[in-house]
Amino acid sequence: MLKKRFKRSEIQRILQDYKNGLTIQTIIRENGISQATFYNWRAKYGSHSSFDHSLYINKLKEENDRLKRMYADLSLENMMLKSQLERRD
């Protein structure tokens, strides 16, 4: 059987289907997952707080990466300006 990675949004949708009243058997059949996988996801992502926390962490990581790139660009620009000033002197 081929293993498939599910995105967090897909896992959240699957768990929301369960909360909306779909049976576990229907959910695992439609999504091609095992019953153990469903229960593991429910334990890990079942509470909104843990899922929201992981989304918050991901947003912080993205923001951190953006700031690092911005710092690198500004630092390169600063170095170029300094070298141009040294050439003029």
N, C-alpha and C positions, 0 to 999 in steps of 0.2 A: 504494500500500500504506500502511496506517495504521501510524504509529510508536507503539510502546507502551513505556512506561517500566517496567522491572522493578525491584522492590525488592531490596535486598541479600540478603534471606533467600531470595527466589526464585532469584537468581543462584547462591547457595550450594547450593540444592537441585539445580539443573541441573548444576552442576559435580560434585556428589556422585553424581548418576546416572551421569555419565561415569566417575567413579572406581569405581563399582560394576559397570561392565562394559557399559553400554549403548553402542551405536555412535553416532558423531557424527551420522550421517544420521538416525537415529531421534530423537535429542534435538532436532535443529533442526526436524524435521517436527512433532513433538509440541508444541513450544513456539512455533513460528512465528517463528523467528529465522534469520538468515543464518549461513552457515558462518564468515564473517569476524567476525561479532559473537561467536560462540562462541569463536573463537580469541583475540579481544581480551579477552574476559572471563577466559579461562583464563590469559592472560599477566598480567592485572591482578590477579585475585582467586585465582589458582590456588594460591598458597602460603597456608597457613593463617595465617602470621604477618602478612602484609599485610592480610588480611581481618580478623583479630582486632584488628590495630592500628586499622583504620578504625572497627570497632565500639567500641573503647576511646575513640577520639576523640569519637564521637557521644555516648557516655555522659557524657564529661566536659563536652561542650557542654550537654547536658540539665541536668546538675548545676549548671553555671554559670548557666544561665537561671533555675533554681529559686532559687539563692542570690540572684541579682539581684532577683527578685520579692520574696523574703523581706526583703531589705535595704530595698527601696522601701516595703514595708508598714510596717516598723519605723520608718523615717525619717518617714513621714507621721504615724504614731502619736505619735512623739516631738515633732513640730512641734505637733500638736494639744494635747498635754499642756503644752508650754511656753506656748502661747497662753492656755490655761485658767489657768495659774499667774500669768501677767501680768495677766489680768483680775481676779483675786482681790486682787492687791496694790493 
